[in-house]
Amino acid sequence: MSETMEALKKEAGKCADEIRKHKSVHVVSHIDADGLSSAGIICTALERGEFEYTTRFVKQLDEKALDTIADENHEIVVFTDLGSGMCELIKSRGIHAVISDHHQPQGNLQFHLNPHLFGANGSYELSGSGSTYILASAFGGNQDLSSLAIVGAVGDMQHLKMGQLVGINREILEEGVKGGTLQSKKDLTLFGKQTRPIYKLLQYSSDPYLPGLTGNEEACIEFLHSLNIRFSGDERWRRWIDLEIPEKQKIVSGLIQYCLKSGIPSYKIERLIGEVYVLLKEKEGTEMRDASEFSTLLNATARYDHAEIGLAVCMGNREEAYEDARKLLAEHRQNLVNGLIYVKEKGVIKLKNIQYFDAGSEIKETIVGIIAGMSSTIVENRNLPIIAFAKTDGGVKVSARGTHDLIRRGVNLSEAMSIVSAEVGGAGGGHDIAAGATIPENAKEEFALKLDLFIGEQLRRKTHST
């Protein structure tokens, strides 16, 4: 066990002891996959410990949400996957709180579990659900919940920076492997191996972008035909998990050759194969079997105001809640397709260092960030961060998505969104590769221009330092 993990477990023990003093617990969590996984972990631990608990999911923890929580006068509030940036405001409202988070802390709080406080990076070494798993473990047992911690970490894209989970995430993964709930293995990294027909894996590939294949269903089917990959007996395309090992090898080899001929750099081709995470206790061929697909299923619930369905799935409901989640997932996928069509038709506005689109009310603000990330498959210039605007209550939601190439060149979207949004009267933050903000409605143009200059300065700083 690393020194950092030991320190985190010691702090988690203090937090768990404080929670034990109370009969009733209020859980407040975020509405993304990491937040839902976090809530699933702590609520399962509380249920097993026979605590009474209530839950609340928020898009962001702002002063209005804190006022509501304070007015309800809960015995103790456990914030998961959020709260670290609001320590002083939580204290000022007299909320008795435990925070289990991984975002950059601001201020101090007595019971605060966060990797940044122990020298680890919350962007890729530990997710919110990972912190919450360590907290749940401090109640005794609960090692089987390591699989949910990995789902949250993958949903938060923590495995992408190094091509695999590292740091404290790795130690949690190893606990799950040892306990028989998780498996990590080298495999094709394209999304949908459990549930999608194989041509869909190619059609929706964005990292790496496959010129001529990405976004082109017909070309993907033709590519597989050229490799003599057969249909199943009923003339339906098989899934990746249905293929024999030689067939998988043939597709991977064919893809590598295709990428080389297309002039794709070797470091991007290498991303075709990577470490993937399988939940061994889940049924093969379902979304929950694969950490990446599970995280997408969760996103499809909370981002459509049905966090309770995602929470139920996290806590083991594989009947009604799972069926409801699958229906929401189908709707989610259709909305993503519609969103991409909107961006393709309207196009993006290019500045020197960023490109952006304004979705207004056409794209739901809870999924505009996902569409911003997917837009890399349709924009001409994939060397600029993509910024998306969408209407939200009382202002504008801004989502920013970058690439690992941009991060290597010095871009840090968390820093940029935090500083620039504050300059126009808003607030923001997140991670270096993906960040968000809320700004006043009349500040969009000013924000875009300031952000363009700020990103340009980040790139220059990196150039001058090398």
C-alpha positions as CSV (number, residue, x, y, z in Angstrom):
1,M,0.0,0.0,0.0
2,S,1.4,3.4,-0.9
3,E,1.9,6.1,1.7
4,T,-0.7,8.3,-0.1
5,M,-3.3,5.5,0.2
6,E,-2.4,5.0,3.9
7,A,-2.9,8.7,4.5
8,L,-6.2,8.7,2.7
9,K,-7.4,5.6,4.6
10,K,-6.5,7.2,7.9
11,E,-8.4,10.4,7.0
12,A,-11.3,8.2,5.7
13,G,-11.4,6.5,9.1
14,K,-11.9,9.9,10.8
15,C,-14.7,10.8,8.4
16,A,-16.4,7.4,8.9
17,D,-16.2,7.8,12.7
18,E,-17.9,11.2,12.4
19,I,-20.7,9.8,10.2
20,R,-21.2,6.9,12.7
21,K,-22.2,9.5,15.4
22,H,-25.4,10.2,13.5
23,K,-28.5,8.1,12.7
24,S,-29.5,10.0,9.6
25,V,-27.2,11.0,6.7
26,H,-28.0,13.3,3.7
27,V,-26.0,12.5,0.6
28,V,-25.4,15.2,-2.0
29,S,-23.7,14.2,-5.3
30,H,-23.0,15.3,-8.8
31,I,-25.1,14.3,-11.9
32,D,-22.4,12.6,-13.9
33,A,-21.2,9.0,-14.0
34,D,-18.5,9.7,-11.3
35,G,-21.1,11.4,-9.1
36,L,-23.7,8.6,-9.5
37,S,-21.0,6.0,-8.8
38,S,-20.0,7.9,-5.7
39,A,-23.6,8.1,-4.5
40,G,-24.0,4.4,-5.2
41,I,-21.0,3.5,-3.2
42,I,-21.8,5.6,-0.1
43,C,-25.5,4.8,-0.1
44,T,-24.7,1.0,-0.4
45,A,-22.3,1.4,2.6
46,L,-24.9,3.3,4.6
47,E,-27.6,0.8,3.8
48,R,-25.3,-2.1,4.9
49,G,-24.5,-0.2,8.1
50,E,-28.3,0.3,8.7
51,F,-28.1,4.1,8.6
52,E,-31.1,6.2,7.5
53,Y,-30.2,8.3,4.5
54,T,-31.6,10.6,1.9
55,T,-30.1,11.7,-1.4
56,R,-29.9,14.9,-3.5
57,F,-28.2,15.3,-7.0
58,V,-27.1,18.7,-8.3
59,K,-25.7,20.0,-11.6
60,Q,-23.4,22.2,-9.6
61,L,-23.0,23.0,-6.0
62,D,-23.7,26.8,-5.8
63,E,-24.8,29.1,-3.0
64,K,-28.5,28.6,-3.8
65,A,-28.1,24.8,-3.4
66,L,-26.2,25.3,-0.1
67,D,-28.9,27.6,1.2
68,T,-31.5,24.9,0.6
69,I,-29.4,22.2,2.2
70,A,-28.7,24.5,5.2
71,D,-32.4,25.3,5.7
72,E,-33.2,21.6,5.9
73,N,-31.0,21.3,9.0
74,H,-29.7,17.8,8.4
75,E,-27.7,16.0,11.1
76,I,-24.8,15.5,8.8
77,V,-24.3,15.9,5.0
78,V,-21.9,13.8,3.0
79,F,-20.9,15.6,-0.3
80,T,-19.5,13.2,-2.9
81,D,-17.8,14.2,-6.1
82,L,-18.3,17.9,-5.2
83,G,-17.8,20.2,-2.3
84,S,-14.1,20.7,-2.2
85,G,-14.3,24.1,-3.9
86,M,-17.0,25.3,-1.5
87,C,-15.4,24.6,2.0
88,E,-15.7,28.1,3.4
89,L,-19.3,28.5,2.1
90,I,-20.3,25.2,3.6
91,K,-18.9,26.2,7.0
92,S,-20.4,29.7,6.8
93,R,-23.9,28.1,6.6
94,G,-23.3,25.9,9.5
95,I,-23.7,22.7,7.5
96,H,-22.1,19.8,9.4
97,A,-20.3,18.1,6.5
98,V,-18.0,15.4,5.3
99,I,-16.6,15.9,1.8
100,S,-15.4,13.1,-0.4
101,D,-14.2,14.7,-3.6
102,H,-11.3,14.9,-6.1
103,H,-11.6,18.5,-7.5
104,Q,-9.1,21.2,-6.5
105,P,-9.8,22.2,-2.9
106,Q,-10.4,25.8,-1.9
107,G,-10.5,26.6,1.8
108,N,-10.5,24.1,4.7
109,L,-12.9,21.7,6.3
110,Q,-12.4,19.4,9.2
111,F,-13.7,16.2,7.5
112,H,-12.3,16.4,4.0
113,L,-11.2,13.4,1.9
114,N,-9.5,14.6,-1.3
115,P,-6.3,13.3,-3.1
116,H,-5.0,16.9,-3.6
117,L,-4.6,17.2,0.2
118,F,-2.3,14.2,0.2
119,G,-0.1,15.0,-2.8
120,A,-2.1,13.1,-5.5
121,N,-3.7,14.5,-8.6
122,G,-7.5,14.3,-8.7
123,S,-7.5,14.6,-12.5
124,Y,-6.1,11.2,-13.1
125,E,-4.9,9.5,-9.9
126,L,-8.2,9.4,-8.0
127,S,-11.8,10.1,-8.9
128,G,-14.6,11.2,-6.7
129,S,-16.0,7.7,-6.6
130,G,-12.5,6.5,-5.7
131,S,-12.4,8.8,-2.7
132,T,-15.9,7.6,-1.7
133,Y,-14.8,4.0,-2.1
134,I,-12.0,4.6,0.4
135,L,-14.5,6.3,2.7
136,A,-16.9,3.3,2.3
137,S,-14.1,0.9,3.1
138,A,-13.5,2.7,6.4
139,F,-16.9,1.4,7.6
140,G,-15.5,-2.1,7.2
141,G,-15.8,-4.4,4.2
142,N,-17.3,-3.0,1.0
143,Q,-14.4,-4.0,-1.1
144,D,-16.8,-5.3,-3.7
145,L,-17.7,-1.6,-4.4
146,S,-14.3,-1.2,-6.0
147,S,-16.0,-1.9,-9.3
148,L,-18.2,1.2,-9.0
149,A,-15.1,3.2,-8.2
150,I,-13.5,2.1,-11.5
151,V,-16.7,2.9,-13.4
152,G,-16.6,6.4,-12.0
153,A,-12.9,6.8,-12.8
154,V,-13.4,5.7,-16.4
155,G,-16.5,7.9,-16.7
156,D,-14.3,10.8,-15.6
157,M,-11.8,9.8,-18.3
158,Q,-9.0,9.3,-15.7
159,H,-7.6,6.3,-17.6
160,L,-6.9,8.3,-20.8
161,K,-3.9,10.4,-19.7
162,M,-1.6,7.5,-19.1
163,G,-3.4,4.9,-21.2
164,Q,-4.4,3.1,-18.1
165,L,-5.5,3.8,-14.5
166,V,-2.6,4.9,-12.3
167,G,-2.0,6.2,-8.8
168,I,-4.6,5.5,-6.1
169,N,-7.0,4.4,-8.9
170,R,-4.6,1.6,-9.6
171,E,-4.5,0.4,-6.0
172,I,-8.4,0.4,-6.0
173,L,-8.3,-1.6,-9.2
174,E,-5.9,-4.1,-7.7
175,E,-8.2,-4.5,-4.7
176,G,-11.1,-5.3,-7.1
177,V,-9.0,-7.8,-9.1
178,K,-7.9,-9.5,-5.9
179,G,-11.5,-9.7,-4.7
180,G,-12.7,-11.2,-8.0
181,T,-15.0,-8.3,-9.0
182,L,-12.7,-6.7,-11.7
183,Q,-10.5,-7.6,-14.6
184,S,-8.1,-5.4,-16.5
185,K,-6.8,-6.5,-19.8
186,K,-5.4,-5.2,-23.1
187,D,-8.0,-4.9,-25.8
188,L,-9.4,-2.6,-28.5
189,T,-10.3,0.7,-26.8
190,L,-13.2,1.6,-29.1
191,F,-16.5,2.1,-27.3
192,G,-19.3,-0.4,-27.3
193,K,-17.5,-3.8,-27.3
194,Q,-20.3,-5.4,-25.1
195,T,-23.4,-4.1,-26.9
196,R,-22.7,-2.6,-30.3
197,P,-22.4,-4.2,-33.7
198,I,-18.7,-4.1,-34.6
199,Y,-19.1,-1.7,-37.5
200,K,-20.5,0.8,-35.0
201,L,-17.3,0.7,-33.0
202,L,-15.5,2.1,-36.1
203,Q,-18.2,4.5,-37.1
204,Y,-18.2,6.3,-33.8
205,S,-14.4,6.2,-33.2
206,S,-13.2,9.7,-32.2
207,D,-9.9,8.9,-30.4
208,P,-8.3,8.1,-32.7
209,Y,-10.2,9.7,-35.5
210,L,-10.3,7.3,-38.4
211,P,-10.4,9.4,-41.6
212,G,-12.8,7.8,-44.1
213,L,-14.3,5.5,-41.5
214,T,-15.4,7.7,-38.5
215,G,-18.9,8.9,-39.2
216,N,-19.3,6.7,-42.3
217,E,-21.4,3.6,-41.7
218,E,-21.1,2.3,-45.3
219,A,-17.3,2.6,-45.3
220,C,-17.0,0.8,-42.0
221,I,-19.1,-2.2,-43.2
222,E,-17.1,-2.3,-46.4
223,F,-13.8,-2.3,-44.4
224,L,-15.0,-5.3,-42.3
225,H,-16.1,-7.1,-45.5
226,S,-12.6,-6.5,-47.0
227,L,-11.2,-8.4,-43.9
228,N,-13.7,-11.3,-44.5
229,I,-15.4,-10.7,-41.1
230,R,-18.7,-12.6,-41.4
231,F,-22.2,-11.8,-40.1
232,S,-23.8,-14.0,-37.4
233,G,-26.1,-16.8,-38.6
234,D,-29.2,-14.5,-38.7
235,E,-27.4,-11.9,-40.9
236,R,-26.9,-9.5,-38.1
237,W,-23.5,-8.0,-37.3
238,R,-21.9,-9.6,-34.3
239,R,-20.5,-7.6,-31.3
240,W,-16.8,-7.5,-30.4
241,I,-17.4,-10.0,-27.6
242,D,-18.9,-12.5,-30.1
243,L,-15.7,-12.6,-32.3
244,E,-13.1,-15.3,-32.1
245,I,-9.6,-14.2,-31.1
246,P,-8.2,-14.6,-34.7
247,E,-11.0,-12.4,-36.0
248,K,-10.2,-9.7,-33.4
249,Q,-6.5,-9.9,-34.4
250,K,-7.4,-9.5,-38.0
251,I,-9.5,-6.4,-37.3
252,V,-6.8,-4.8,-35.2
253,S,-4.1,-5.6,-37.7
254,G,-6.3,-4.2,-40.5
255,L,-7.0,-1.0,-38.5
256,I,-3.3,-0.4,-37.8
257,Q,-2.5,-0.8,-41.6
258,Y,-5.4,1.5,-42.4
259,C,-4.1,4.2,-40.0
260,L,-0.6,3.9,-41.3
261,K,-1.8,4.4,-44.9
262,S,-3.9,7.4,-43.7
263,G,-0.8,9.1,-42.2
264,I,-2.1,8.9,-38.6
265,P,0.9,9.5,-36.2
266,S,2.1,6.4,-34.4
267,Y,1.2,7.7,-30.9
268,K,-2.4,8.0,-32.0
269,I,-2.4,4.5,-33.5
270,E,-1.2,3.2,-30.2
271,R,-4.4,4.4,-28.6
272,L,-6.4,1.8,-30.5
273,I,-5.2,-0.8,-28.0
274,G,-5.2,-0.1,-24.3
275,E,-6.2,-1.3,-20.9
276,V,-10.0,-1.9,-20.5
277,Y,-11.9,-2.8,-17.3
278,V,-14.4,-5.6,-17.0
279,L,-16.9,-6.1,-14.2
280,L,-16.8,-9.8,-13.7
281,K,-20.0,-10.0,-11.5
282,E,-22.1,-8.4,-14.3
283,K,-23.7,-10.3,-17.1
284,E,-21.8,-10.4,-20.4
285,G,-23.4,-8.5,-23.2
286,T,-24.9,-5.8,-20.9
287,E,-23.7,-2.3,-20.4
288,M,-22.7,-3.0,-16.8
289,R,-20.1,-5.6,-17.9
290,D,-17.8,-2.9,-19.3
291,A,-16.7,0.1,-17.2
292,S,-16.9,2.5,-20.1
293,E,-20.4,1.5,-21.2
294,F,-21.6,1.4,-17.6
295,S,-20.5,5.0,-17.2
296,T,-22.4,6.0,-20.3
297,L,-25.5,4.3,-19.0
298,L,-25.3,6.3,-15.8
299,N,-24.8,9.6,-17.7
300,A,-28.0,8.8,-19.6
301,T,-30.0,8.8,-16.4
302,A,-28.8,11.7,-14.3
303,R,-28.3,14.1,-17.2
304,Y,-32.1,13.7,-18.0
305,D,-33.2,14.4,-14.4
306,H,-33.5,10.7,-13.5
307,A,-30.5,10.3,-11.2
308,E,-32.6,8.0,-8.9
309,I,-32.7,5.4,-11.7
310,G,-28.9,5.5,-12.1
311,L,-28.5,5.3,-8.4
312,A,-30.8,2.2,-8.3
313,V,-28.7,0.5,-11.0
314,C,-25.5,1.3,-9.1
315,M,-27.1,-0.3,-6.0
316,G,-27.9,-3.5,-7.8
317,N,-31.3,-3.1,-9.4
318,R,-31.1,-5.2,-12.6
319,E,-34.8,-5.3,-13.4
320,E,-37.1,-2.2,-13.6
321,A,-34.4,0.4,-13.0
322,Y,-32.1,-1.2,-15.5
323,E,-34.8,-1.3,-18.2
324,D,-35.7,2.3,-17.5
325,A,-32.0,3.2,-17.8
326,R,-31.7,1.4,-21.1
327,K,-34.7,3.4,-22.5
328,L,-33.0,6.6,-21.3
329,L,-29.8,5.5,-22.9
330,A,-31.6,5.0,-26.3
331,E,-33.0,8.6,-25.9
332,H,-29.5,9.8,-24.9
333,R,-27.9,8.3,-28.0
334,Q,-30.5,9.8,-30.3
335,N,-30.0,13.2,-28.6
336,L,-26.3,13.0,-29.2
337,V,-26.8,12.2,-32.8
338,N,-29.2,15.1,-33.2
339,G,-26.7,17.4,-31.4
340,L,-23.9,16.3,-33.7
341,I,-26.1,17.0,-36.8
342,Y,-26.9,20.4,-35.3
343,V,-23.2,21.2,-35.0
344,K,-22.4,19.8,-38.4
345,E,-25.1,21.9,-40.0
346,K,-24.4,25.2,-38.1
347,G,-20.6,24.8,-38.1
348,V,-18.2,26.2,-35.5
349,I,-16.7,29.7,-35.2
350,K,-12.9,29.6,-35.3
351,L,-10.7,32.0,-33.4
352,K,-7.0,31.8,-33.3
353,N,-6.7,29.3,-30.4
354,I,-10.2,27.9,-29.9
355,Q,-13.3,27.0,-31.9
356,Y,-16.8,27.2,-30.5
357,F,-20.5,26.7,-31.2
358,D,-23.6,28.2,-29.5
359,A,-26.4,25.6,-29.1
360,G,-28.8,28.0,-27.4
361,S,-31.8,25.9,-26.3
362,E,-31.3,23.3,-29.1
363,I,-29.0,21.1,-27.1
364,K,-29.7,20.2,-23.4
365,E,-27.1,21.9,-21.3
366,T,-26.4,18.7,-19.4
367,I,-25.2,16.9,-22.6
368,V,-23.6,19.8,-24.5
369,G,-20.2,18.9,-23.1
370,I,-20.5,15.4,-24.4
371,I,-21.4,16.7,-27.8
372,A,-18.5,19.1,-27.7
373,G,-16.2,16.2,-27.1
374,M,-17.8,14.1,-29.9
375,S,-17.6,17.1,-32.3
376,S,-13.9,16.4,-32.9
377,T,-15.2,13.8,-35.4
378,I,-16.8,16.4,-37.6
379,V,-14.8,19.6,-37.3
380,E,-12.1,20.4,-39.8
381,N,-9.4,21.4,-37.3
382,R,-8.9,18.9,-34.5
383,N,-6.0,20.9,-33.1
384,L,-8.1,23.5,-31.3
385,P,-10.1,23.0,-28.1
386,I,-13.9,22.9,-28.7
387,I,-16.0,25.2,-26.6
388,A,-19.8,24.8,-26.4
389,F,-22.5,27.3,-25.1
390,A,-26.0,26.3,-24.1
391,K,-28.8,28.0,-22.3
392,T,-29.3,27.2,-18.6
393,D,-31.3,28.6,-15.7
394,G,-30.2,32.1,-15.1
395,G,-27.3,32.2,-17.6
396,V,-25.2,30.2,-20.1
397,K,-23.5,26.8,-19.6
398,V,-20.0,26.6,-21.1
399,S,-18.3,23.3,-21.8
400,A,-14.8,22.9,-23.0
401,R,-13.1,19.8,-24.4
402,G,-9.5,19.3,-25.3
403,T,-7.3,16.4,-26.4
404,H,-4.2,14.8,-25.0
405,D,-2.2,16.4,-27.7
406,L,-3.4,19.9,-26.6
407,I,-2.6,19.0,-22.9
408,R,1.0,18.1,-24.0
409,R,1.3,21.5,-25.7
410,G,0.4,23.3,-22.5
411,V,-3.4,23.7,-22.5
412,N,-5.1,23.5,-19.2
413,L,-8.9,24.0,-19.6
414,S,-9.6,23.9,-15.8
415,E,-7.3,26.8,-15.2
416,A,-8.6,28.7,-18.3
417,M,-12.3,28.2,-17.5
418,S,-11.9,29.1,-13.9
419,I,-10.0,32.3,-14.4
420,V,-11.8,33.6,-17.5
421,S,-15.3,32.8,-16.3
422,A,-14.5,34.7,-13.0
423,E,-13.4,37.7,-15.2
424,V,-16.9,37.9,-16.8
425,G,-18.9,37.4,-13.5
426,G,-19.2,33.6,-13.7
427,A,-17.7,30.5,-12.1
428,G,-16.0,27.4,-13.5
429,G,-13.4,24.7,-13.2
430,G,-12.9,21.0,-13.9
431,H,-9.9,19.1,-15.3
432,D,-7.2,20.0,-17.8
433,I,-8.8,18.1,-20.6
434,A,-12.5,18.8,-19.8
435,A,-13.9,21.7,-17.9
436,G,-17.1,23.7,-17.5
437,A,-18.4,27.1,-16.4
438,T,-21.6,29.1,-16.0
439,I,-21.5,32.7,-17.2
440,P,-24.0,35.6,-17.5
441,E,-26.1,35.4,-20.7
442,N,-24.7,38.7,-22.1
443,A,-21.1,37.6,-21.6
444,K,-20.7,35.0,-24.3
445,E,-18.7,37.0,-26.9
446,E,-16.5,38.6,-24.3
447,F,-15.8,35.2,-22.7
448,A,-14.9,33.6,-26.1
449,L,-12.4,36.4,-26.9
450,K,-10.8,36.3,-23.4
451,L,-10.6,32.5,-23.5
452,D,-9.0,32.6,-26.9
453,L,-6.3,34.9,-25.6
454,F,-5.8,32.9,-22.4
455,I,-5.4,29.6,-24.2
456,G,-2.9,31.3,-26.6
457,E,-0.9,32.4,-23.5
458,Q,-0.9,28.9,-22.2
459,L,0.5,27.6,-25.5
460,R,3.2,30.3,-25.5
461,R,4.2,29.6,-21.9
462,K,4.8,25.9,-22.8
463,T,6.7,26.8,-26.0
464,H,9.0,29.2,-24.1
465,S,9.6,26.7,-21.3
466,T,10.8,23.9,-23.7
